[in-house]
Amino acid sequence: MRRTSFGAIKREVDRALFDGSATATASRLVETALANPLAEAPSWYSRSSSTGTEEIYDLQRTWLEAMRTLGFIEKMTLFWHNHFVTQWAANQGKASNSVGHLTYDYYKLLRWHALGNFRALVYNVGLNPAMLIYLDGFVNEKGQANENYARELLELFTMGQYGPGGSENYSEQDIKEIARALTGWSVNSSNRATLDPARQDRGSKTIMGRSDLYDYDGMIDLIFELRSPQIAHYICRKLYSFFVQPTPDEVFVGELAQVFLANNFEIAPVVETLLASEHFYHDTFIAGRIKSPVELLIGFLREAEVTPNRDLLDNLREMLTPTALNQELFNPPNVAGWPGINPPGADGQPGHYTWLTTGTLPDRWDTLQRFLFGENGNNYDPFTLAQKISDPSDPFRLPTDLAETLLPVPLDETGIFEVEEDFGGDPALPPPPEFLNGPEYAINLSKILLNGSPHYEWPRFTDDNPDNEAEAREQLLRFLSYLIQLPEYQLT
């Protein structure tokens, strides 16, 4: 549930356990995602175009909230956004078209096809106005072929430079010829892709050893005909890194690629196969990835049972900008996307290492602290979470339940602080012997929650004394603050 959504909440985990098998859960997740309708277009979408940024901020807030409430379908959309990259900031200065309208249409396309057919997605992305502007397809014309989209189509969007066996998938000449096949497309004032025959190169092109009068449709057909195995392996490799672990297992990727090919590039069967596989649930992969900033922040909102208001969503949006945590939606760092989501690059280092630096780790901590202590436009009450997952009146059970909810690592493998001091209060009134004979981590967690106060004075949150309740809430906040600063909380 952590991998297919943003954080895992108890009722979703309970539902998965009720399903009875990984296969049943994977199938249900995919079916539910496919059935989730796209929300209505923003209110500003029907109005005249604007080149301002407020529409982008609105889209970012809306998508963050959709991630929190809808989960899997939005996580798949995020995957494709990182794969078929466009940058709203780059597009804003390239054409007079409304960057908000362009970006919404781009998001809508990715979401429609997120679990659909990859070949159809490739075809439609190439004619998407945001992409045409971003990679200069809108100025690509006969006699002045622009190679930007042709290069990224092969190198980043479909097959990569090398196949699984190490052989080259294409040549520089192939890029030049494909660029000619892409000529003639532009974006009109209504933000629609249009073909101008006068700007189209209708001559013969030789692509991957085949010669013909290739146009856009013919070129897409050709690369899928000649490089289907390479395309399947390349895409499954990225799906693996996104859902399983940063460094792909090439044997298992090969198995997924065969599923992709057998299903004519339908995405859903591949994802179902991956999520239902024994491989996916190997102990090695549990907490095997560093959370991306979006996973960290939205995951915290979900796990802590926070329903954000507009101010909080706006704060969240600002914290994801390049000057902060550096995962701004609709604005990845470059056409290759965020390294933290991708397989290892040329240096062989797992990409997720880039999420944590001496600068970003304190920022990650600080952002979550401000969520907890209400410094970002949201007044958080930890009692809601405590009530949903545990018994708020039980200082022995509650801290363990909270830790199991928030931490992806088994608690006996988590670096929980060892509290040497005894429980506070009267030694003649110790905790129950069955608790004291239980796991050390549970004892330490209870001591951390109580922070020296007697366990028998822990309020039931129904006491008439409001001071007791306020103090207990403060202790709960400090306890949650401790948990989210553990190294394990950075993992998923």
N, C-alpha and C positions, 0 to 999 in steps of 0.2 A: 504494500500500500504506500510505503514511503517513496518507492521508485516510480510508481505510476501516477502519483499525485504530488502534492507539495506538503510534506509531513504526513504523519499517520495519526488519525484520531480513533479513539477506542471503539466507537460504534461502527466505524468502517472495518476495523480489524475483526470485530465480533461478527459482522456480516460475512466477511471472507471465510472465517472459520466455520460459520453456519453452512456455507456453500458445500463444504465437505471435501473439496479437492482443488488443487491449483488449476486444473483444467477448467473446472466449472467457474472459478473466480475469473480467470483470464477471459473466458467467453463472455461472462456477464459484464466485465469492465468494457470490453470492446463493443458489445451490443448497446450498452448504456451510452457510451461515448458517441456512437453513430446516431443514436436517437436524440441526443441533446441538440435542440434547435439553436440556430444562431440568433442572438438577440436582435431586436430592431436596430436599424441604423441610428446613429446619433442624431439628435434634433437638428444640429447645424448642417447635416449632410445634404438636406434638401434645399438649403439656401445657397446663395451665390458664393462663388469660390473666394477663398481668402488665402493669403500667403503667410498668415500669422502662425504663432506656435501654440496658442491656447487649445486649438483643436487636437494637436498632438498630445498635449498634457491630458486632455480629456480621454483620449484613446488609451493612454498609458494607465490612467486611473481605472478605467473601465475594464481593461484587460487584467490588471492585478486583482480586481474583485472577482472577475470570472475565474481566474486561477484558484482563488480561495474557495469558491462555491461549486465549481464544476469539475475541477481536478483533471482527469486523464485526457479529455479531448483538448484542453488548453495546454497540457504538457506536450502533447504531440504537435500542436501548433507551434509551440516554442521551439521544438526540435527542428521543424521545417524552416522556421524563421532564422535559426542559426545556420541552416544549410543553404537556403536560397536567400542570401543576405541582400537587403537594401538598407540604406541609411537615410532617415528622414532629413538629417542635417545637411547631407550632401545634395539631396534632391531639392532642398529649399532654394539653393542658389543656382540651380541649373536651368530651370524653366519657369515660366510664369504660372504654371498650373498650381492649384491649391495643394500644398503638401499634405494637409489633413485628409482631403478627399483621396489623393493617391494612396496614402498609407492605409486608410480604412479599406479600400478595395483590395490592396495587397494582403492585409490581414484576413479579410473575408475569403479570399482565394485559398490561402494556406489552410484555413480552418475547414472549408468545404472538402478539401482533398486530403486532410490530415491522416485519415485511415482509408482512403480510397485507392485509386490506381496511380502508381508512381509515374508511369508513362504519360498519362493524362495530365498529371501535375507538372511534369517537365514541359509539356507542350504549352500549357496555359501560362506558366511562369514566364516563358520567353516572350509572350505577347502581353504581359501585364504592364500597364503604363508606368508604375513605379520602377519596375525593373528596366524597361526601355529607357527611361531617363537616367537611372542610376548608372547603368553600364553603357550608356551612350548609343544604344540601339536606335534612338530617335533621330540621330544624325548620320546613321549608316546608309550610304547611298552608292549607287553605281559609280565606279571610278575612284571613289574615296572610301573604300570599305574600312570600317572601324572594327578592330579585332577584339575589343574588350569582352563582349558577351560570348563570342565564339571561344575564346580562351577559357573563361570561367565555366562555360557550359561543359567543357571536357574535363578541365583540371579539378574543379570543385563541385560541380552540380551533378555529374553523372558517373564518371569512371575513374578519375584520377590519372596521373601521368603514367603509372605503371600498373600492370595487372598483378594478380596474386602470385604468378610465377616469376615476376620481375621483368617481363617483356614490356616494351613501350606500347601504350595504347593508341597513340596518335603522334603525328609529326607537326612541326611548325607549318609545313605546307598545308596540312589538313586544316589548321586553324585559319589560315588565309582563305582557303576555299570555302570553309563554312561561313566565314564573315561575308563573303560574296552572296551566299545563299540567304543570308539574313537581311540583305539590303531592302530598302523601300518602306520600312515601317516607321511610323511616327505617332505622336500623341496629339489629338486635336484639343480644342478649347473645352470640350465636354469631358475631358479626361478619359478618352477612349482610344484604343489602338486602331490605326487606320493604315491601309496599304496604298501607297502611291506608285502605280505601275511605271511612271516616268522615272522614278528613282531606283527602280528595281533592276538588278543585274540578272538578265534572263539567259546569259550565255552558259556554255557547258562548264561544269566544275568537276574536278577529280578529287574525291574524298575517300581516304582509306582504300585507295586502289580502284575505286569505282568511278566511272565517268557518266554524267547525265546532266540534264537541265534542272539541277536541284533547286527547289525553292524551300521555304521554311518547312512545309509539311514533309517534303521528300527528304530533307536533311534529317529530321527527327526520326522518320521511318528507317533511314539508313543506319544511323548509329545504334539504334536498338536491334536492328537485324544483325549487324556485324560485331557488336560488342556487348551483347546481352549478358554473358557470364561475368564479364568484367564489371558491368554496371551493377549487377546483383550483388557481387561480392563487396564492392565499394560501399554501397548503401547499407548493407547488413553490417559491415564493419562499424559504420557510424552509429547505427542503432544499438549495436552491442555496447559501445563505449558509453552511450547515453544511459542505458538501462542497467547494465551489468557491472562493468568495471572499466577503468580508464584505458587499460592495455588489452586489446582484443585477443581472444583465443582463436587463432586462425582456423583450427579444425572445426570448432563449433560455428564460426562465421561461415565456413564453407557449407555446413549443413543448412544454415538459415538461407544461404543464397540459393540452394537447390529448391527450398520451399518457395522462395520468391519467384524463381523461374517457372516452377510447376504451376503456380497460380497466376501466371501472366502479369507479374509485377503488381499484384494486389498487395497492399500494405498490411491490412488487417490479419491475414493468415500468418504472416511472418511474426507479427507482434504477439499474436496468440501463442504461436509455437514457442517463442522465446520465453514468455511469462509462465507457460505451463511446463517448461522443461526442468528436469532434475538439475541440470547445469546451473540454472538461474538461482537455485536455492542453496548452492554450495556454501558452507560456512565461511570460506575464504572471502566471499564477496559481500558478506554482511558488514555494513559500515565501511565498505571498501572505496567509497568516493567522498571527496570533500564537497560539501554543499555549495552550489552556486549561490550568489547573493539572493537571487529570486527564490530559490529553494529555502534558503535560510530564513528570509523575512516572511514570505507567505506561509512557510511551514510553521513558523512560530505563531503566527496569527491563528492558524487552524488548531495547532496542538494546545495553545493556551486558551482557546475558545474566545477569541477576540472578534467582535463584529466591528469593523472599522467604519468610521465616519469619513466624510470627504477630507477633512483636515489631516487625518491619519494617512489616508491614501496619498494625499499630496506630499506628505512628509516622506512616505515610502518611495514615491516616484523620485523625489529629489535625492534620496540616499542611494539610488541606483545609477545616478549620473556618472560620467567618466571621472569627475573630480572626487567622487566618493568611492562607492563599492564597485563601480565600473561594470554594470550590466544593464545599461539603459535600454529599455524596450524600444524596438524599431530603430536602434542606433548602435549596432555592434561596432567594434573598433575598426574593422575593415571587411572586405568581401569574403575573407576566410572565416569570419565569425569569431566567437569567443573561444580562445584556446582551451579554456577550462571545460568546455563541453566536447571538444573534438578528440579523436584519437591522437597518439603521440605524433609530433612533427618530425622534421628531419633530424633533430637532435636526440630523438628517441625518448625524451622525457614525457611522462604522463601529463596531459594538459591541465588536469585539475590542480596541480601544484600552483598554478598562476593565481588561483583565487586567494591564497593566503600569503601575505607579506607582512613585514614589520609595521607597515602602514595600515593595511586593510584589516588585520586581526583586531587591533584596538577599536577601529571603526565599527566592525561587526558587533563587538561586545557593547560598545557605547549605544548603538542604535537599539539593540534589544533592551538595554537598561532603560532607555527613555520610553520604550513601549510600556515596560512594567510600571514605572513610577510616574506615568502620566505627563511627560514633558513634551508630548508631540500631538496634542489635540485630542487625546483619548484617555478617559479615566478608567483604568483597568481594575477590575475586582477579581482577585484570584479565587474567591469563594465559588464562582461559577464553575471553574475547572475542577476544583476539589469536590464539589457536589456531584459532578457528572461522572467522575472516574473512581471515586472512593467514598469513604466515610469521613467527612470533615472533622468529626469529633474524636477520631481515633489517631493519636499522635504516633502510634507505632505502625499502623497500616498506611496512613496517608502519605508519608514521605517516600516510601517504596513505590507506591502506585504512581506518584508524580514522576519519580525518576524513571520508572519503566515506560511511562508515556513519552517522555521527552528524549530519552537517550537511546540510540540505536544499538548499543553494545550491551550484552548481558551484564547485569550489575556486578556479578562476581569477577568480571574482567575489566571493570571500569575503575579508574584511579580515584576512588572516593576517599576523601580525607579521613585519616584515622584519628578520632577524637580520644585522647587518653583520659580526660577527666570523666569521673562518674556522672551519672544522671544527677541533676540538681534536685534539691528538696530534702525531705526527711529520709535518711537511709533505711528507716524502719518501714518505708512504703516504696519498695523497689518496683520496677516494671514486672509484668508477669514472667514467671520462669520460662514458659514456652517461648517467649520472645527473646529473653536473654540467652537461651540455648540455640537460637536461630542463627542465620547468617550474620557475619560481622558487618557486612555492608548495610544491612537493615538497622543494626544498632547504631552505627555511625550516622546514617541518614537521619534517624530519629533525634540523635543528639544535636545534629546541625540545625534541624528544624526548631527544636525547643530552645537552643541557644542558652542553656543554663537554667531555664525556668522549669519548675517541677512539672512532671508529666501529668500529675493528678489535678493540676490547675488549668490544663489545656481546655479552653471553652468549647462548648458544643455548638456555637454559632446561633444558639437559640436562647442564650442567657439574656436576662433583662438588663444586664450591665453593658451598655454600649462601649465602655472603655475596654472591656475584655475582648469584645469582638474586634474593635479597631486594632488592638495590640496583636491579636492573632492574625489578622489580615496583613499587618506589617511583617510579622514573622514569616508568613507564607511568601510574601514578595521577596524577602531576603533569601529565603530558601530557593525560590525559582531563580533568583539572580545567581546564586551559587551554581545551580545545575547548568545554566546556559553558558557559564564561563568554563565549564569542564571541556578539555580538548575533544572529548567524544561527541559533544554536541555539534561540533563542526562537520561531523560525518553523516553520511546517509547510506 
